[in-house]
Amino acid sequence: MADREDTLLENRAAKLARIREGGLDPYPARFHRSFDTATATSLFEELEQNDPPDEKLQNVTLAGRITSIRDMGKAAFLDLQDASGVIQALLRQNNLKDGFDLLKDLDIGDHLGVRGDLIRTRAGQVTIDAMELTVTAKVMRPLPEKWHGLKDVETRYRQRYLDLIANQDEVMPVFVLRSKVVRGIRRFLDDRGFLEVDTPILVPVAAGAHAKPFVTHHNALDQQLYLRIATELYLKRLIIGGFDKVYEIGRVFRNEGIDQDHNPEFTLLESYEAYADYNDVMEMVEQMVSTIAADVNGSTEVCIGDQVIDFAPPWQRVSLREELQKHSGIDLESFDDDALRQKAGEMGIDTKVLESRGRLVDKLLSTFVEPHLIQPTFVLDYPEEMSPLAKAKPGAPGYVERFEAFAFGMEIANSYSELNDPKVQRERFEAQEQIQALYENEDVDRQDDDFLTAMEYGMPPTGGLGIGIDRLVMLLAGQRSIRDVLLFPQMRTQQGGPTTENIEDDGKE
């Protein structure tokens, strides 16, 4: 295999040398296109009936990656692919003269610029009839065999550039949709008077979520810092400072496991609105997600496998306590911590590692309730142990005003009526420290003393929201794995880096 690959690489190098010997630059600084391929095709179809031919269709320049070569002696057909689509190029020796000799040094994968007239062939295909060729990037490494349908998942994630080349029609629309989703979120919040802000990524306290942080060291300050696990406490500082509505879309980092809906770094939307509570936020989430779904997909309905998920409001609202009892038979009010742990173990929950009551409830929720939450659903009113930053629910001791939104069995949003009593917040943080002392392997909300100081200057009633954008894109794009909506998902580094496997013989059809 190595010998074969070496031979192919040597052949590419020889072709590159011949191009240079011919006085051509195989990596020019610029090439100006008249249109992308999709625009060129549309324009031709609009103007092709004009007589004489419209000058807009003459002497145009197009460019793209060569995806096929069909050599017929004194003529050849190439397919050129750019981000907008594919167009055929006709190379004729009579038109190109000496430039036709360049054909022998072209391979599938090369980037090529073409100047010529747009025509329709006898076969009915829109084509650029080449008068001049320009190599815009000679490709030195052959594309994988059968690259038109690259299926190896490992290669697709590790070498996303190959995935995009090989599976453009399948993969590229997902990331176009992702961009539209982010743009839609910004437009939705901006239209409602929210201000987009930026908060620190390197922080002295990794607070705002139950998560294990990544640790680093700042040399100049000689201080340990963390990559943020959430933006919550900085955004609340801005509410305290006098902003009424703020949001941030940015990366957060959690040093935890990797699976189909978790990645160590992910994109999070957090928003905070003064004088709102979790009921107001619920209505906003319904409107935001349904609006974006309709914008990017043309409908509030999304197909995922055999399921049709409808994001049109109103979404179902259910009580966490009641829903857990419904699907597991466990009424939280009937079990103390030890009894709950025993019951969870009897029902198949791993209780070998001693965990807090909040963590056990979370496991019970994910095991028995979440799989049933297929249509968009708000799960309401969580135990206080699970939500130290949330406001207590009046008339429900031990519970807080919190919801999580689920769809297709997956959490997509989290919201509180934010706790704004500095004394209670300090007590909650202290309780978290006690949990950390009792359950050494458990991540807790860490105390941020500067945030507590800020709270003592007064935070108005506030409704907060967090939405995992990667998961939202998964749902709206009908994807089952978070890796399919991340351009470069985190993976274990390969020794020696990626290699070319199953490479083509000669780069030509």
ZAMARGU-4260 file (C-alpha; in steps of 0.2 Angstrom, whole numbers, plus 5000, padded with zeros to 4 digits):
<rodrens>
0) 5000/5000/5000 | 5014/5012/5005 | 5023/5009/4988 | 5007/5012/4978 | 5004/5028/4988
5) 5022/5034/4985 | 5020/5030/4966 | 5004/5041/4965 | 5012/5055/4975 | 5027/5054/4964
10) 5016/5055/4949 | 5008/5071/4956 | 5024/5079/4959 | 5030/5076/4941 | 5014/5084/4935
15) 5017/5099/4946 | 5035/5100/4940 | 5029/5100/4921 | 5016/5114/4925 | 5029/5125/4932
20) 5041/5121/4918 | 5028/5127/4906 | 5029/5144/4914 | 5013/5142/4924 | 5010/5146/4943
25) 5000/5131/4950 | 4996/5141/4965 | 4991/5158/4959 | 4987/5172/4971 | 4970/5176/4963
30) 4958/5170/4950 | 4942/5181/4947 | 4926/5172/4944 | 4912/5180/4934 | 4899/5169/4944
35) 4898/5154/4955 | 4892/5138/4946 | 4874/5139/4952 | 4872/5157/4946 | 4880/5153/4930
40) 4868/5139/4926 | 4853/5150/4932 | 4858/5164/4921 | 4861/5153/4906 | 4843/5145/4908
45) 4836/5163/4909 | 4845/5170/4893 | 4848/5155/4882 | 4834/5159/4870 | 4841/5176/4866
50) 4846/5178/4848 | 4860/5183/4846 | 4867/5175/4862 | 4867/5187/4876 | 4885/5194/4879
55) 4883/5190/4898 | 4885/5171/4893 | 4901/5174/4883 | 4919/5175/4889 | 4914/5171/4907
60) 4926/5164/4920 | 4921/5149/4932 | 4931/5139/4944 | 4930/5124/4955 | 4937/5107/4960
65) 4938/5094/4946 | 4927/5080/4951 | 4928/5070/4935 | 4938/5069/4919 | 4932/5061/4903
70) 4946/5061/4890 | 4940/5058/4872 | 4957/5062/4863 | 4955/5079/4855 | 4941/5084/4867
75) 4937/5081/4886 | 4923/5084/4898 | 4927/5090/4916 | 4915/5092/4930 | 4919/5107/4941
80) 4912/5108/4959 | 4911/5124/4970 | 4901/5127/4985 | 4885/5131/4975 | 4885/5115/4964
85) 4893/5107/4949 | 4895/5113/4931 | 4902/5104/4916 | 4917/5111/4906 | 4921/5106/4888
90) 4939/5106/4883 | 4942/5106/4864 | 4959/5105/4856 | 4954/5117/4842 | 4949/5130/4855
95) 4963/5128/4868 | 4977/5126/4855 | 4993/5123/4865 | 4983/5125/4881 | 4975/5108/4878
100) 4991/5100/4883 | 4988/5105/4901 | 4975/5091/4902 | 4988/5077/4904 | 4994/5085/4920
105) 4976/5087/4928 | 4969/5075/4941 | 4953/5073/4950 | 4954/5085/4965 | 4963/5099/4956
110) 4956/5116/4957 | 4954/5124/4939 | 4948/5140/4933 | 4940/5141/4915 | 4936/5155/4904
115) 4924/5152/4890 | 4906/5154/4883 | 4891/5146/4891 | 4882/5133/4880 | 4870/5119/4880
120) 4877/5102/4873 | 4868/5091/4862 | 4865/5080/4878 | 4856/5095/4885 | 4869/5100/4899
125) 4874/5117/4903 | 4892/5118/4899 | 4906/5131/4899 | 4916/5129/4882 | 4933/5132/4887
130) 4945/5145/4879 | 4958/5146/4893 | 4962/5135/4908 | 4971/5141/4924 | 4976/5129/4937
135) 4972/5138/4953 | 4978/5124/4965 | 4987/5108/4960 | 4982/5094/4972 | 4996/5084/4978
140) 4987/5070/4988 | 4975/5059/4979 | 4957/5058/4986 | 4951/5042/4994 | 4944/5029/4983
145) 4925/5030/4980 | 4927/5048/4987 | 4910/5052/4979 | 4902/5043/4994 | 4915/5043/5008
150) 4907/5032/5021 | 4920/5029/5034 | 4914/5038/5049 | 4931/5039/5058 | 4938/5048/5042
155) 4924/5059/5040 | 4925/5066/5057 | 4944/5067/5058 | 4946/5074/5040 | 4931/5085/5039
160) 4938/5093/5023 | 4937/5076/5014 | 4920/5073/5021 | 4915/5090/5013 | 4923/5086/4997
165) 4916/5069/4995 | 4898/5071/5003 | 4895/5089/4999 | 4877/5088/4995 | 4874/5078/5011
170) 4886/5087/5023 | 4887/5105/5018 | 4868/5109/5020 | 4869/5104/5038 | 4882/5117/5042
175) 4873/5130/5031 | 4857/5126/5042 | 4868/5128/5058 | 4873/5146/5052 | 4855/5150/5048
180) 4850/5144/5066 | 4863/5155/5074 | 4858/5170/5063 | 4840/5167/5067 | 4843/5167/5086
185) 4852/5183/5085 | 4838/5191/5075 | 4825/5185/5086 | 4833/5192/5102 | 4839/5208/5094
190) 4821/5211/5088 | 4816/5209/5106 | 4828/5222/5113 | 4842/5210/5119 | 4860/5216/5118
195) 4873/5204/5113 | 4888/5204/5124 | 4905/5195/5126 | 4911/5189/5143 | 4928/5181/5148
200) 4932/5164/5142 | 4947/5162/5154 | 4940/5164/5172 | 4947/5163/5189 | 4932/5153/5195
205) 4923/5139/5185 | 4906/5143/5190 | 4888/5143/5184 | 4885/5124/5181 | 4888/5107/5188
210) 4903/5103/5177 | 4922/5099/5178 | 4932/5112/5170 | 4948/5113/5160 | 4963/5120/5170
215) 4976/5131/5163 | 4990/5143/5170 | 4993/5161/5166 | 5011/5164/5166 | 5011/5183/5168
220) 4999/5183/5182 | 5006/5167/5189 | 4988/5162/5192 | 4978/5146/5189 | 4963/5150/5177
225) 4949/5139/5169 | 4940/5138/5153 | 4923/5144/5156 | 4909/5131/5159 | 4895/5143/5157
230) 4893/5162/5155 | 4879/5164/5168 | 4887/5173/5182 | 4895/5186/5171 | 4879/5190/5162
235) 4870/5192/5178 | 4883/5204/5183 | 4878/5214/5168 | 4859/5214/5174 | 4865/5220/5191
240) 4875/5234/5182 | 4859/5240/5174 | 4856/5231/5157 | 4839/5224/5156 | 4841/5211/5142
245) 4858/5203/5137 | 4863/5187/5128 | 4879/5179/5123 | 4882/5165/5110 | 4899/5157/5113
250) 4909/5142/5117 | 4910/5134/5134 | 4921/5120/5139 | 4918/5105/5151 | 4930/5092/5154
255) 4918/5077/5153 | 4913/5063/5142 | 4910/5062/5124 | 4895/5053/5116 | 4881/5056/5103
260) 4875/5072/5112 | 4890/5078/5122 | 4907/5086/5116 | 4920/5094/5128 | 4917/5111/5119
265) 4900/5117/5113 | 4891/5132/5108 | 4879/5139/5121 | 4866/5153/5120 | 4863/5161/5137
270) 4851/5176/5139 | 4845/5185/5154 | 4830/5197/5156 | 4826/5208/5170 | 4808/5208/5177
275) 4805/5191/5169 | 4803/5174/5176 | 4803/5156/5170 | 4785/5157/5163 | 4790/5172/5152
280) 4806/5162/5146 | 4795/5147/5142 | 4784/5157/5130 | 4800/5165/5123 | 4808/5148/5120
285) 4792/5141/5111 | 4792/5157/5100 | 4810/5157/5096 | 4812/5138/5092 | 4796/5137/5081
290) 4801/5153/5072 | 4818/5147/5068 | 4812/5130/5063 | 4800/5137/5051 | 4813/5149/5044
295) 4827/5136/5041 | 4816/5121/5036 | 4800/5129/5029 | 4790/5121/5043 | 4789/5119/5062
300) 4789/5100/5059 | 4805/5090/5058 | 4808/5072/5053 | 4820/5062/5063 | 4820/5044/5058
305) 4802/5038/5059 | 4797/5052/5071 | 4789/5069/5066 | 4793/5082/5079 | 4782/5098/5079
310) 4789/5113/5087 | 4774/5124/5085 | 4768/5131/5101 | 4761/5128/5114 | 4773/5114/5120
315) 4767/5102/5133 | 4771/5107/5151 | 4773/5093/5164 | 4779/5092/5182 | 4796/5084/5186
320) 4789/5075/5201 | 4773/5069/5193 | 4782/5064/5177 | 4795/5054/5187 | 4781/5045/5197
325) 4772/5041/5181 | 4786/5033/5173 | 4796/5025/5187 | 4783/5024/5202 | 4795/5034/5213
330) 4787/5049/5222 | 4802/5059/5228 | 4792/5065/5243 | 4791/5047/5249 | 4810/5043/5250
335) 4824/5050/5260 | 4841/5050/5253 | 4846/5033/5258 | 4829/5025/5253 | 4830/5034/5236
340) 4848/5027/5233 | 4842/5010/5237 | 4827/5011/5226 | 4837/5018/5212 | 4849/5003/5213
345) 4835/4991/5213 | 4829/4999/5197 | 4845/4997/5188 | 4853/5014/5192 | 4872/5012/5195
350) 4874/5018/5214 | 4891/5010/5217 | 4899/5028/5217 | 4891/5037/5231 | 4881/5052/5224
355) 4870/5066/5231 | 4851/5066/5230 | 4852/5079/5216 | 4863/5068/5205 | 4852/5053/5209
360) 4836/5062/5203 | 4845/5068/5188 | 4850/5050/5184 | 4832/5044/5187 | 4825/5058/5176
365) 4837/5053/5161 | 4833/5035/5163 | 4814/5034/5165 | 4807/5051/5159 | 4818/5059/5145
370) 4815/5044/5133 | 4797/5048/5133 | 4799/5066/5129 | 4798/5065/5110 | 4787/5080/5106
375) 4794/5097/5113 | 4790/5097/5132 | 4794/5108/5147 | 4798/5098/5163 | 4794/5110/5177
380) 4800/5113/5195 | 4816/5104/5200 | 4822/5099/5217 | 4832/5113/5225 | 4847/5101/5227
385) 4848/5101/5208 | 4847/5120/5205 | 4857/5131/5217 | 4855/5146/5207 | 4836/5146/5205
390) 4823/5155/5214 | 4812/5144/5226 | 4795/5140/5221 | 4781/5148/5232 | 4771/5135/5240
395) 4782/5121/5236 | 4796/5119/5249 | 4811/5111/5242 | 4808/5115/5224 | 4813/5129/5213
400) 4806/5138/5198 | 4816/5129/5184 | 4812/5121/5168 | 4821/5110/5155 | 4815/5109/5138
405) 4816/5092/5129 | 4813/5085/5112 | 4817/5068/5104 | 4822/5063/5122 | 4836/5076/5123
410) 4837/5092/5133 | 4838/5107/5122 | 4835/5122/5135 | 4837/5126/5153 | 4829/5140/5162
415) 4827/5148/5180 | 4818/5161/5188 | 4835/5167/5195 | 4839/5168/5213 | 4842/5186/5218
420) 4844/5185/5237 | 4862/5186/5241 | 4861/5178/5258 | 4852/5163/5251 | 4864/5162/5236
425) 4878/5161/5248 | 4870/5148/5258 | 4866/5138/5243 | 4885/5139/5238 | 4890/5133/5255
430) 4878/5119/5253 | 4886/5114/5237 | 4903/5114/5246 | 4896/5102/5258 | 4890/5091/5244
435) 4908/5091/5237 | 4915/5086/5254 | 4903/5072/5256 | 4904/5066/5238 | 4921/5068/5231
440) 4918/5063/5214 | 4903/5075/5211 | 4904/5091/5202 | 4895/5106/5210 | 4892/5124/5208
445) 4907/5133/5214 | 4906/5148/5224 | 4911/5165/5216 | 4914/5178/5229 | 4915/5192/5217
450) 4898/5187/5210 | 4891/5187/5228 | 4898/5204/5231 | 4889/5210/5215 | 4873/5202/5221
455) 4874/5213/5236 | 4872/5228/5225 | 4855/5221/5220 | 4849/5211/5206 | 4831/5213/5200
460) 4819/5198/5197 | 4827/5190/5182 | 4823/5176/5170 | 4838/5166/5163 | 4840/5154/5148
465) 4853/5142/5142 | 4851/5133/5125 | 4864/5121/5118 | 4865/5127/5100 | 4873/5111/5094
470) 4859/5100/5101 | 4846/5112/5093 | 4854/5111/5076 | 4854/5092/5078 | 4835/5092/5080
475) 4832/5105/5066 | 4844/5096/5054 | 4837/5078/5058 | 4854/5072/5064 | 4857/5059/5078
480) 4874/5063/5083 | 4882/5079/5089 | 4897/5075/5079 | 4887/5078/5063 | 4884/5096/5067
485) 4901/5100/5073 | 4913/5104/5059 | 4928/5098/5069 | 4922/5086/5084 | 4934/5082/5097
490) 4943/5065/5095 | 4958/5056/5101 | 4974/5062/5091 | 4981/5048/5080 | 4999/5044/5081
495) 5007/5051/5066 | 4992/5060/5060 | 4979/5054/5047 | 4985/5044/5032 | 4978/5042/5015
500) 4969/5026/5013 | 4960/5017/4998 | 4967/5030/4987 | 4963/5031/4968 | 4974/5024/4955
505) 4976/5038/4943 | 4964/5052/4948 | 4954/5050/4931 | 4938/5041/4926
</rodrens>
